């Protein structure tokens, strides 16, 4: 066989494979949609400007004096012009920290007792800025915004203080307090120094479970069907639901093994610390598996072969990975992508894992995420199991 025959036969094989692609509408759609989806996601997720407006922060005034009230009013005035923050007032530090643990706030200003007295007596008044540093990008922006706000207020108040000096003989006023009447003290939700891997590790764990379950079920069942051994299981005196549960249990063991490996590596090599309950974290992993398994079964029921099932799963799974806030904070995505992330179960699973592992959140703090994952799993399983049974009889 000469070179021309080899090229000719290769052409016919290529033509045959492309003809199969043209007839398989699912694979053809994936071939077109996947690169478009990736291009759009990366283009919008990593925009040119990395600043976020209207950051939700709290304000706790424990002084309730004339100077603290004036300070809060000045911040409100500056914020109305910049639109940098959405400020919500709280009566206690605990209430504000609870909202931080639940993901409703990213930080809070705390005005301690004695704030007004310090300003009256010519001393610098300290403001505590408590920051959720489990999200490094957002926490850095909050610290920057707080610093810029304090700097701006210092400039305004310093002018007032200088004017007062011309009409008073107050010898006790500290010269530093004249120029810097307000100082800030940054406190963080996670003790010690954190890094990007603290933000990444919880999301990676739940993402690994999702990949294992969503790709494992179609591959396992489709492979059994192509080999002909699946008919033997169907003819055996067992319920079809048992087949699903058996494969799911096997995938759970694999997924948990991978997650434990990721956690050990993150702790040893990257300094990740677990602040919350590891039992609650593993419960969330199980709940994540329950919410994802229905999607994998739906892919099996909708496909006739392993390649199509894998294509359907990839078409669903890869956008979820990048829109769920695993690698990049959802808060810095465009608003329409944030809306899309709200219908993705991985978003709630990763968010709950991050809060439990990093912020020491309890079950009440992640109750909304638990309910959403539970409902999503029940709905998808309720749709998937009847379709799976129907596909087995056709």
N, C-alpha and C positions, 0 to 999 in steps of 0.2 A: 504493500500500500504506500503510494507516494504522498508527498506533502499536499498536493492538490486535493486528493481524496480525504485526507485528514481534515483539511480546512472545510471541505464541502460537508462532511458528516457532522462536524462541529456546528456548522451553520444550521443544519436541519434540527439538531438537538436543541440549540438555542431557540430556534423558531417554535419548536414544540413546547418548550418551557414557557415562552412568552405567550403562546396561545392559551396555555393553562392559566396564566396570570390574568389574561383578558377575560376569561370565563369565570374566574373567581373574583367576584365583585368586592368582597371584603378585603382581600389582599391588595387589589388594585386601589381601593380607597385609602388603605393604610399607606401605600407607596406614595400617594399624593399628599395626604393630610399630615403625616408625621413630620416631614421636613418643614412644612408650612407652620405647624403648631410649634415646633422647636424654635424656629426663627422668630415668630411673634412673641413667644414667652421670654426668650432671652433678650429680645429687643426692648420689651416693656419692663421686665423684672429688674434689669440693670440699666436704669435710665441714666442720662447724663448728669442730672442733679440728684444728689442723694440726701437732700434735706426733706423733712416731713413737717407739714403744717398741722395745726390744731391737735397737738399732742395732748392726750388726756392726763392731767396732773391734779393732785389734791392740794388743799391749803388748810393747815391746822394752826389756828391762832390760840396758843395757850396763855398768852399775855393779856389779850383783850384790853389793852390800854390805848390811850389816844395816839401814841406814836405807832403802835402796831396796826391800828385801824388805818392810819394815814399811809403806812407802808403797803398794806393790802390794796388800798385804793390806787396808789401809784402803780403797782404791778398791773392791776386791771386796766388802767389807762394806757400803759405801755403795750400791754398785750392786745388791746383792741386795735392799735395801730399796726402791729406786726402780724397778728393772727397766728403766732407760734404755738400757743397753748390753749386748751380748753380747761379752765380752772373750775374745780368743784370744791366747795367748802365742807369741812368735816369738824366735828366737835372733839374728836379724840384721835390720837395717833394710831390706836389699835384699829379703829374703823377704817382709816385710810390704808393701813397695811393690809387689812383683809381684802380691800378692793384691788390692791396691787397683786396679792396672791391669786385672785380670781381673774386677773387679766384685764380689769376694767380701768386701771391706772398704770402708768409707767414710772411714776415717782410722785413725791409730795414735798411741798415746802412746810417746814415746821418752825413756827415762831415760839421760842421757849419763854417761860416766865422771866420777868425782869428785863425784857427787851426795851420797854418804854423808859424804865428807870435809867438804864445805861445811856440812852440817848439824851435824857434830861440832864444827867450828870456829866455830860461831855465825854462819854466812853463809846467805843464801838459796840454796836449791837449785832450779835451773831444770829444767823439764820441757818438752820439745818436743812439740807437737801437730801432726802432719802430716795435712793434710786434703785429700780429693779435692774440689776446688772446681769440677769440671766440672758438678756438680749443685748449683746455688746454694741451693735450699731445704734440701737435706739437709746441705750443708756448714755452713750457718748454724746449723742445729740441733746439729750436732756441736760447733761452737765454743761455742755456748751451754751445752751439756751439760758440756763440758770445763771451761768457766769456772766453772760452778756447782759442779762436783766439786772443783776446786782451792780455791774459796772456802770450801766446807764443810770441807775438810781443813785449810785455814789456821786456821779457827776452832778446830778440835779441837787442832791442834798448838800454837797460840798459848796456849791454857790450860795445856798441859803446860809450855811454856817459862816462863810467868809463875810457875808453882809452883816450877820449878827455880831461878828467880832468888832466891827466898826462902831457899834452902839452899846457895847457891854464891856465891862472890866473883869469878866470871869477869868480868873487866873488858873482855875482847876481844869479847864478844857484841855484834853490831850490833843497835841498837834496832829497825830496820826488819825485820830477820830474825826478831825475836821475834814481831812481829805478823803478818808475811807470810813464814813460813818457806819456802813454796813459790811459785815464779813460773812462768808459762807463756809459751812462745814459739810463736806460730802460724806454721807453714810450710805452703805450698800446693803442690799437684801441678802446677798451671798457673802459670807465673811472671807477675808483674804483677797488675793489677786485672782481674777478670773481671765479666761482666754476664750477664743472663738469655739474651741472644742467643747467647752461647757455647754454652749448653745447647741452645738451640732450633735453631741452624743445621744441625748434622749430621742431626738427625731430619727437618727440613724437606726436605733434599736427597733422602733416601731416600723420604720420603712423596710428593714430586713424581713420582719415578720410578714409584711404585706407582699413583698416580692416572693418569698418562699411559698406562701399560701396561694396567691393568685396565679403564679406560673406553675406551681407544683400540681394542682388538681387537674387542669387541662392536659398537662404533659403526661401525668400518670394514667388517667382514664383513657385519653386518646391513644396512648401507646398500647394499653391493654386491648382496646378495640381493634387496632390495626394488626396486632399479633394474634388475635382470635381467642385470647384467654378470658376476655371480658364476658363472652357468651357463657362460659362455664360458671362464672360467678353469678350471672343472672339466672341461670337454670338451677343454682343451688337453693336449698330451702332457707334463704335469708331475705330479710327485707332490704329493699333498695336504699332506704335511708341508712342502713348499717354500712353499706359500701361507702357512702359519703362520709359518715362519721369515722370510719376506719381510716380512710385517706387523710381526713382532717387531723385525726389524732397523731398520725405519723408525721404529718407536716408540722404540727405543734412542737413535737420533740425536736425536729430539725431546727425550727425557727428559734426555740428557746436556747438551744445549744449555741447557735450563732450569736444571739443577743448576749448571753453570758460571756462569750469570748470578747465581743465588742466592749462590754462593760469593764472586764478585767484589763484589757489593753488601755482603755481610756483612763482608768484609775492609775495604773502603774506608769504609763509613759507620758500621759498628757495632763496629769494632775486633777482630773475630774473628781469632785467630791459629791457624795450623795447626802443631801440635807434631810430628805423626807423618808417615808416608809418604803422599803424595798418590796414589802408584801403588796402594798397598794399599787406599786409600779408594775409588778408581775400580773396583778389582777387586770390592769389596764391593757397589758399585752394580750391577755386572753380575750378581753373584750374586743380588742382590735382585730384579732383573728376571726372572731364571730362576725364582725361587721364586714370583713373582706371576703370570707369564704363564699358568700352568696354570689358575689361577682364572678368568682372563678367557676362556680357551677353553672351560672348563666352562659359563660363563654363555652363550656362543654356542650350545653344543650343547644346552642345556636350554631355549632360547627360540626362539620362532617369528618374532619380529619385533624390531626395534631397541628399541622401548620396553620390552619385557619383559626383554631382555638388559641394558639400562641399569639397570632396576629391581633385578634380581638382583645386579648389581655393587654398586650403592649400598647395598643391604641388607647386603652383606658388608663393603664398604670403610669406610663411615663409623664403625661401631663399632671397627674396627681402628685407625683414626686416633686415637681418644680413649683406647683401652685399651693402646696400645703404648708409652706414655711419651714421646710426641712433645712435648706441650705441658705435661705435668705429671708429676712423678716417680712411677714405679710404686710406689716404696717407701712413699709416703704414701696409697696407695689402700687400701681395705678388703681383707682377706686373700682373700676369694672373687674379687675383681676381679684381684688379683695372680695367682691360679691361672688365670683365664681368659687373662690376657696371656701366659702361658707356652705357649699353643697357637697364638699368632698369630705368623707369620713376621716381620711388621714390627717386632715387639719386639726380635728378635735382630739384625735388620739395622740398626735405629737404634742399639741398644746398641753394636754392633761399630763403627759409624761414629763414634760419640761417643768411644769409647776410643782409636781410631786417631788421629782428628783432634786431640783435646784432651789425651790422656794419653800420647801417643807409644807406644801399645801396639804390639807386634809381632805377627806372624802366630800365634805360639804363644799369646799372650794372648787372641786371639779365635778360636782353633781350634774351640772348642765351638760358637760361633755359626755359623761357616762350615759345619761338618758338619750342623747342624740345618737351615740354609737349603738346603744341597745335597740332603739327604734329602727335605725338604718339596717341593722343586722336582721331584725325580725321581718322587715318589709322585703328585703332582697331574698332571704331564705324562703319566705312565703311565696314568692314568685318563682324562685329557682327550682325548688324541689318538684312541683307539678310539671314544669317544663322538662326537667331532667327525666322524670318518669315517662313522659310522653315521647321524648326522643329515644328512649330505650326500647319502645314498642314499635317504632317505625323503622 
